[in-house]
Amino acid sequence: MPEGHTIHRLATRHRELFAGQQVEVSSPQGRFAAGAALVDGRVLRDTEAYGKHLLHHYEDDRTVHVHLGLYGKFADGELPAPAPIGQVRLQMTGSGHWLELRGPTACEVLDPAAVDLLKARLGADPLRDDADPARAFIRVRSSTKPLFALLLDQSVVAGCGLIYANEVLFRAGLSPETPGTAIDETRWNAIWEDLRALMKEGVARGRIDTVHTEHTPEAMRRAPRVDRHGGEVYVYRRPGQPCLVCGTDVARGPLAGRNLYWCPTCQPAVSGPPARSPRRGRS
């Protein structure tokens, strides 16, 4: 599932292509036909990302809400638009570009009250300048759940996904099973600022890259990592491989119904040495 940085990139892209234009909206597949009719021929005022949710705000206070889920995908290009092939949930055309959406978990039209309810159930989004880390800390500090699970809980931190949760905890030197109640506000603010910086970099680069100058691909003695997530990582999907910092084999195990990756040496249990400050080196 795309993490928050991808949705923020999409919001920026769609704003650049369509904001301020009267657009044609349809649903070749038919599943969004009623919703498309509500916004077809109207002006797209702005776009917005909140966590993993994308919002297209139209005139007359209508909003198209999209959650990509596991299989959703956007495509766009210059006009003329291609003939729709397959299951195209939403097709949009503006003055110079087209947009297609396939396979989302959610694609619906919301009124302002429903948009407010959606945002109210989401936690603070590190990529939004109006986000309040103290709001998330209240939830973290009052919970005995593992910090890894709390980072993945979209009602606590909106937009953080599996890769960022694994990597930011490694960078903080924290065991993923550390309970929220063990985190004080100073440590939480350090985690938050590191997560915010990593996700902002993800928006800028279009990939998740958590390993920077002190551990370059040359130091790893291998070619740069290449997969659909891009970028270099410390522990995510590296089970059995040596930790890039200490050489201990990276471990893997289930937690909160997800795959967890960690270094047993660099991320000691709560009873171990104090956690280090997040690794903030930048290339």
Secondary structure, 3 states (H helix, E strand, C coil): CCCHHHHHHHHHHHHHHHCCCECEEECCCCCCHHHHHHHCCCEEEEEEEECCEEEEEEHHHCEEEEECCCCCEEEEEECCCCCCCCCEEEEEECCCEEEEEECCCEEEEECHHHHHHHHHCCCECCCCCCCCHHHHHHHHHCCCCEHHHHHHCCCCECCCCHHHHHHHHHHHCCCCCCEHHHCCHHHHHHHHHHHHHHHHHHHHHCCCCCCCHHHCHHHHCCCCCCCCCCCCCCCCCCCCCECCCCCCECEEEEECCEEEEECCCCCCCCCCCCCCCCCCCCC
